[in-house]
């Protein structure tokens, strides 16, 4: 599943933040280890595309 949004908050010390989905719904937790481009730090307000898979068995 793929969803677009904007970074609402980012805690650089802890390496996580939250993305507000463009189409509405609950904020999505984002951990630094999930980023494909780790050469630049995330910036609040930055656009994001989130892609995830359902856990096995769902």
C-alpha positions as CSV (number, residue, x, y, z in Angstrom):
1,X,0.0,0.0,0.0
2,X,1.3,3.5,-0.8
3,X,0.2,6.8,0.8
4,X,1.3,10.4,0.3
5,X,1.6,13.0,3.0
6,X,3.7,15.7,4.7
7,X,6.1,15.4,7.6
8,X,4.3,16.9,10.6
9,X,7.0,16.5,13.2
10,X,10.5,15.1,13.5
11,X,12.7,14.3,16.5
12,X,16.3,14.2,15.1
13,X,17.8,13.0,18.4
14,X,15.4,9.9,18.5
15,X,15.2,9.4,14.8
16,X,11.5,9.4,14.3
17,X,8.5,11.6,13.4
18,X,5.0,11.6,12.1
19,X,3.5,12.0,8.6
20,X,0.0,13.5,8.0
21,X,-1.6,11.6,5.2
22,X,-2.8,13.8,2.3
23,X,-6.1,11.9,2.0
24,X,-6.8,12.1,5.8
25,X,-6.7,9.6,8.5
26,X,-4.4,9.0,11.5
27,X,-0.8,10.3,11.5
28,X,1.7,7.6,10.4
29,X,4.8,6.9,12.5
30,X,8.1,7.2,10.6
31,X,11.4,5.8,11.8
32,X,14.7,6.9,10.3
33,X,15.5,3.3,9.4
34,X,12.6,3.2,7.0
35,X,13.9,6.1,4.9
36,X,15.4,5.2,1.5
37,X,17.6,8.3,1.3
38,X,19.5,8.6,4.6
39,X,22.0,11.1,3.3
40,X,19.7,14.1,4.1
41,X,17.8,14.5,7.4
42,X,14.0,14.8,7.1
43,X,12.5,18.4,7.4
44,X,9.1,19.2,8.8
45,X,6.7,20.1,6.0
46,X,8.6,17.9,3.5
47,X,6.4,15.7,1.3
48,X,6.6,12.0,1.8
49,X,5.4,8.9,0.1
50,X,5.0,6.0,2.5
51,X,4.9,2.4,1.3
52,X,4.3,-0.6,3.5
53,X,3.2,-4.2,3.2
54,X,0.7,-6.1,5.4
55,X,2.3,-8.4,8.0
56,X,2.2,-12.1,7.1
57,X,-1.1,-13.7,7.8
58,X,-3.2,-10.6,7.2
